[in-house]
Structure formats: structure tokens, C-alpha cells
Amino acid sequence: MIFKDELKQKNFVSHESAILLEECAGSPEFLSRQIFKHRGEPCPRKYGEDIRKFDLTLNFLSPKAYKFVRTTYNDCLPHPRTLTKWYQSVDAEPGFTTEAFKTLKIKAQNSPRPIICTLVIDEMAIRKGLYWDNSSKKFYGRINTGIMEESDSTEEASECFVMLRL
């Protein structure tokens, strides 16, 4: 990968992150987007799974590196606001997310050493109120411990309990 060494030189990403990016990049879709841009033709507006994975990984590891690569390759990659929209599709229902378990599993399988992490637990005050989500056809805002699919109570929530792995 052409930009891998440059990203490491500028301290945008670590050595491990550069190896991960090298595995993700180089998809045929990325190369065809570069060809479209070089010819002055418009690129397709939809992005495939490979390029989405690469974009989200690079932006997660280093937003500066993402901007650098995007600029270097003539804006073949989507705008950071597009990535923000993609992040919004993560299921954030109460309880543990499947994305969190998948990430932990991959990290544990690929680590040569035991993984040491920190679990941060905190609670936050939230505004009371019931909110209707038309897309999921559900009301949100009631107390929900994540054990049952629907809200556990009819009482409106005023705080949320947050766990974060670092």
C-alpha cells in the first residue's frame, strides 16, 4: 500500500494499525473509484462492504489519517459526514451490543498477549420524556434494563447506566 509508510512516518497510525489497514485496502471498488476520478467521471454514490469497512476502520484509528488518505486519493473516499451516518446504524438498544462482543472476540483471538482492559461504569442524567421512533414503531424513554425486549416499566427514565470498555 502506497500510503501505509507515509501514515506511519507522520505518526497518524501505529504499526499494528497500518498492518490492519493494509489488509482492508486495495479492493477492486477502491481502484475503480480512482480510475473514475482520474478520467473525470462521476463515481457511483453507493459504497460496497469492503470500502465501508476500510473507511470506518481508518477513520476510527485516526481521523487525521482518513483526511490525509481521502485528500491523497482525490476524494475517492466518502466525506466524514457520510461516515457519521454509517455509524448511526449501530444497534444501541439497552443491553450489550453484538458489535461489542464481536470486537472483543476478534481482539482476543488476534492478540499474542493477554488482554488487559478497563471497564468504565457511570450513570448520566437524561431528560425525561417518551419519544416515538417511526422507523422501529416503538416508544423510547421508559426504564429498560436490557433484559426484556420491551421496556421493563411504565415509569419514565431519568438516568442511564453506561458501561464502556477501554
Contacts in CASP RR format, 6 or more apart in sequence:
PFRMAT RR
TARGET T0000
AUTHOR 0000-0000-0000
METHOD contacts of the structure
MODEL  1
MIFKDELKQKNFVSHESAILLEECAGSPEFLSRQIFKHRGEPCPRKYGED
IRKFDLTLNFLSPKAYKFVRTTYNDCLPHPRTLTKWYQSVDAEPGFTTEA
FKTLKIKAQNSPRPIICTLVIDEMAIRKGLYWDNSSKKFYGRINTGIMEE
SDSTEEASECFVMLRL
1 21 0 8 1.000
1 22 0 8 1.000
1 25 0 8 1.000
1 26 0 8 1.000
3 68 0 8 1.000
3 69 0 8 1.000
3 72 0 8 1.000
4 18 0 8 1.000
4 21 0 8 1.000
4 22 0 8 1.000
5 18 0 8 1.000
6 68 0 8 1.000
7 13 0 8 1.000
7 18 0 8 1.000
7 21 0 8 1.000
7 62 0 8 1.000
7 65 0 8 1.000
7 68 0 8 1.000
7 69 0 8 1.000
8 14 0 8 1.000
8 15 0 8 1.000
8 18 0 8 1.000
10 68 0 8 1.000
12 62 0 8 1.000
12 64 0 8 1.000
12 65 0 8 1.000
12 68 0 8 1.000
13 21 0 8 1.000
13 61 0 8 1.000
13 62 0 8 1.000
13 65 0 8 1.000
17 61 0 8 1.000
17 62 0 8 1.000
20 57 0 8 1.000
20 61 0 8 1.000
21 54 0 8 1.000
21 57 0 8 1.000
21 58 0 8 1.000
21 61 0 8 1.000
24 50 0 8 1.000
24 53 0 8 1.000
24 54 0 8 1.000
24 57 0 8 1.000
24 58 0 8 1.000
25 54 0 8 1.000
26 54 0 8 1.000
27 50 0 8 1.000
27 51 0 8 1.000
27 54 0 8 1.000
29 47 0 8 1.000
29 48 0 8 1.000
29 50 0 8 1.000
29 51 0 8 1.000
30 50 0 8 1.000
30 51 0 8 1.000
30 54 0 8 1.000
30 76 0 8 1.000
33 43 0 8 1.000
33 44 0 8 1.000
33 51 0 8 1.000
33 76 0 8 1.000
34 73 0 8 1.000
34 74 0 8 1.000
34 76 0 8 1.000
36 42 0 8 1.000
36 43 0 8 1.000
36 44 0 8 1.000
37 43 0 8 1.000
37 73 0 8 1.000
37 74 0 8 1.000
37 75 0 8 1.000
37 76 0 8 1.000
38 74 0 8 1.000
43 76 0 8 1.000
47 55 0 8 1.000
47 78 0 8 1.000
51 77 0 8 1.000
52 86 0 8 1.000
55 66 0 8 1.000
55 77 0 8 1.000
55 78 0 8 1.000
55 83 0 8 1.000
55 86 0 8 1.000
56 83 0 8 1.000
56 86 0 8 1.000
56 87 0 8 1.000
58 65 0 8 1.000
58 66 0 8 1.000
58 69 0 8 1.000
59 66 0 8 1.000
59 80 0 8 1.000
59 83 0 8 1.000
63 80 0 8 1.000
66 77 0 8 1.000
66 80 0 8 1.000
66 83 0 8 1.000
67 80 0 8 1.000
69 77 0 8 1.000
70 76 0 8 1.000
70 77 0 8 1.000
90 97 0 8 1.000
90 99 0 8 1.000
91 97 0 8 1.000
91 98 0 8 1.000
91 99 0 8 1.000
93 146 0 8 1.000
94 144 0 8 1.000
94 145 0 8 1.000
94 146 0 8 1.000
95 145 0 8 1.000
95 146 0 8 1.000
100 165 0 8 1.000
104 165 0 8 1.000
107 115 0 8 1.000
108 115 0 8 1.000
117 165 0 8 1.000
117 166 0 8 1.000
118 165 0 8 1.000
118 166 0 8 1.000
119 163 0 8 1.000
119 164 0 8 1.000
119 165 0 8 1.000
119 166 0 8 1.000
120 162 0 8 1.000
120 163 0 8 1.000
120 164 0 8 1.000
120 165 0 8 1.000
120 166 0 8 1.000
121 161 0 8 1.000
121 162 0 8 1.000
121 163 0 8 1.000
121 164 0 8 1.000
122 161 0 8 1.000
122 162 0 8 1.000
122 164 0 8 1.000
123 159 0 8 1.000
123 160 0 8 1.000
123 161 0 8 1.000
123 162 0 8 1.000
124 159 0 8 1.000
124 160 0 8 1.000
124 162 0 8 1.000
125 158 0 8 1.000
125 159 0 8 1.000
126 157 0 8 1.000
126 158 0 8 1.000
126 159 0 8 1.000
126 160 0 8 1.000
128 141 0 8 1.000
128 156 0 8 1.000
128 157 0 8 1.000
128 158 0 8 1.000
129 141 0 8 1.000
129 156 0 8 1.000
130 139 0 8 1.000
130 140 0 8 1.000
130 141 0 8 1.000
130 142 0 8 1.000
130 156 0 8 1.000
131 139 0 8 1.000
131 140 0 8 1.000
131 141 0 8 1.000
132 138 0 8 1.000
132 139 0 8 1.000
132 140 0 8 1.000
133 139 0 8 1.000
133 140 0 8 1.000
139 151 0 8 1.000
141 151 0 8 1.000
141 156 0 8 1.000
141 157 0 8 1.000
142 151 0 8 1.000
142 152 0 8 1.000
142 153 0 8 1.000
142 154 0 8 1.000
142 155 0 8 1.000
142 156 0 8 1.000
142 157 0 8 1.000
143 151 0 8 1.000
143 152 0 8 1.000
143 153 0 8 1.000
143 155 0 8 1.000
143 156 0 8 1.000
143 157 0 8 1.000
144 150 0 8 1.000
144 151 0 8 1.000
144 152 0 8 1.000
144 153 0 8 1.000
144 157 0 8 1.000
145 152 0 8 1.000
146 152 0 8 1.000
END
